[in-house]
Amino acid sequence: MRIATNKFSFLKILVYSSILFLLISGCASNQSEVKGINFNDKFNTSKKWIGLDHDQLVDEIYSAGFNAVRIPIKVSDKINNEDEKIKFFSSLEDFSNKLMAKNLLVVIDLHDNFYSNPSVESDWSDLLLAWSEIIKVFKKYDEKLVYEILNEPHGVNIEKNWIDMQESVIKKIRKEDGNKKRKIIVTPHGWSDISSYKNFKKINQENIFYTFHYYEPFLFTHQGAYWTKNHYPVGAVWRGKISELKIVRDFLLMSVISPSGNIVLGEFGVINLAKDDVSKREWINVVKREAKKNGYWSFYWSMNGDFGIYDEKNNCWNKSALLELTGGGYAKLCD
């Protein structure tokens, strides 16, 4: 018993010492802040953006003060259709080009349930084929373009082999892309939740970044969401120091995983069904503040859709959300 107690105490001291170090050092405070937005629906669903071409979309994102864009893409329904594949990648490359011309960081995020939750046990070939197609298009670009291997892997049919699958994709990227400085974003199996890092083994390579998604408390951020198992009622609010300290603690625990930085907050956001604007604003403020303090790249979910902060009909941004995320830039703010 005594030995076990001492071992546990030592582990606690190690963790708390790491946290104290991170608090004092400001955690990669010398890095420039990455303020990102998720650009969803156009390349990962069949939904269409009406009335805005790529130039206009890029201008809106740039004027809003964002300096990075995460682009979720779905390719499984196009891989075996040459015409559709060419059309899709041509449009994606054009949009990415225009973003990088404004000096924005671009993350190509394979956001496709066919790979993250396959219906049968995967032999990896589908995922590797998808990445071969992505690499062909984007290998000519410099380090402003980043690869994210797979969004939220969670299916039972890839759980056992996910670590090996992910490392196989990394090897393919390093071999076929050719740019050793290319940043690659990885994640454990389990929805990219902080808790999924508990038994995750770090990848001992340069330019590897670790992503997590943050929507806690779920009953607040996903209130009224029709797709969740537990249908949380609309009306939840978020207040108080205890709620704030939970976010502080969660982010410090994430930082212990990679004390030197290289952490990406790939998604965080509040559904638009949440009507208490004070709660939404305060939650965004705390999450964004802690991400910045810990040196994370951060990408709000999202520009469009159920969590969207851009009103395309009126060509304006949600005022309170954008002011917390970027300071507002010089974009048009909704009344």
Secondary structure as UniProt FT lines:
FT   HELIX           2..25
FT   TURN            26..30
FT   STRAND          35..38
FT   TURN            42..44
FT   HELIX           54..63
FT   TURN            64..65
FT   STRAND          68..73
FT   TURN            76..80
FT   HELIX           82..101
FT   TURN            102..103
FT   STRAND          105..110
FT   HELIX           113..116
FT   HELIX           125..138
FT   TURN            139..140
FT   TURN            143..144
FT   STRAND          145..148
FT   HELIX           156..159
FT   TURN            160..161
FT   HELIX           162..177
FT   TURN            180..181
FT   STRAND          184..186
FT   TURN            189..192
FT   HELIX           194..197
FT   TURN            198..199
FT   TURN            206..207
FT   STRAND          208..214
FT   HELIX           218..221
FT   TURN            222..224
FT   TURN            226..227
FT   TURN            234..235
FT   HELIX           241..257
FT   TURN            259..260
FT   STRAND          263..268
FT   TURN            272..273
FT   HELIX           277..293
FT   TURN            294..295
FT   STRAND          297..300
FT   HELIX           305..307
FT   STRAND          310..311
FT   TURN            312..315
FT   STRAND          316..317
FT   HELIX           319..325
FT   TURN            329..330
//
